[in-house]
Structures are given as structure tokens and as C-alpha cells.
């Protein structure tokens, strides 16, 4: 005669073993919010990196123009030692023409130059302002950012 084994009774503790569908959905929802937070953090970091890059480009562009002014220093002053703004504007125009291919369509505007005679009469102080549009992280609207660089070009005797 076959032996019949009685089936064990399921108690409430054996029914609670394992996960229910609701628990899994809640865990997936919490994980999704965490991943969205990480994505937002990564996006903010990328925007900060882009802003830093654009500021670095502005500094490099300003330094390039300053170096061009220094290279043409003898042309920037006439025989009387007066600063010739037209020569400085010519150097700036050549610089802009060279930069146009690099910065076309990027939101960069033409730099402004402001010439001032130095108080001690040893040269000319030039204020170089570079502006560009940058999307802000808060509202996504473009904001105009300014980089201002002041430098002095001394009067030199280039007659020799």
C-alpha cells in the first residue's frame, strides 16, 4: 500500500516569503528617482564645464589680441609719442577676421576696445571687453557674459 504523506499546512510566515509586485514597483520607482537625480547632477556638471571652457576661450582670445598689439607696438605710436587708435583698430580688425572662422555662430560678439592715456604719461591703458551668450543652468535662457581685460602699452622710441 502506498504511503500517503500529509501536505504541510501553509502558515502565514510561509506566505510572506518573497516579494510582492507592489514592493518591486516601489523599489523601481525609488531607483528611478535616484537615477534622474544622477542625470541632473551630470547635466549641471556639463554646463559648468562648458561655461569654464567658454571663459578659457575668452582669456585666450584676449591674450592673442594683446600679443598682437605688443607685436605692433612701434606702429601704435606716432613720431610725437601719441597713441594712434586707427592702427589699434587695424590690428583688432585683422584679429577679428582671423577669429571669425573659429567663433562664427557661437554667440560671441565683436570685442570692444577703450583707449585711455595713462595718468603717468608712460603709455596707453586699453580696456578690452569680450562678450558672449551663455545658457544659464537655472532657467536655460541665454545670458550675456562679459570678460574685461585691462592692459598697458608703453610708449617706446622706435626710431632707432
C-alpha positions, 0 to 999 in steps of 0.5 A: 500500500502506498504511503500517503504523506500529509501536505504541510499546512501553509502558515502565514510566515510561509506566505510572506516569503518573497516579494510582492509586485507592489514592493518591486514597483516601489523599489523601481520607482525609488531607483528611478528617482535616484537615477534622474537625480544622477542625470541632473547632477551630470547635466549641471556638471556639463554646463559648468564645464562648458561655461569654464571652457567658454571663459578659457576661450575668452582669456585666450582670445584676449591674450592673442589680441594683446600679443598682437598689439605688443607685436605692433607696438612701434606702429601704435605710436606716432613720431610725437609719442601719441597713441594712434587708435586707427592702427589699434583698430587695424590690428583688432580688425585683422584679429577679428577676421582671423577669429571669425572662422573659429567663433562664427555662430557661437554667440560671441560678439565683436570685442570692444576696445577703450583707449585711455592715456595713462595718468603717468604719461608712460603709455596707453591703458586699453580696456578690452571687453569680450562678450558672449551668450551663455545658457544659464543652468537655472532657467536655460535662457541665454545670458550675456557674459562679459570678460574685461581685460585691462592692459598697458602699452608703453610708449617706446622710441622706435626710431632707432 
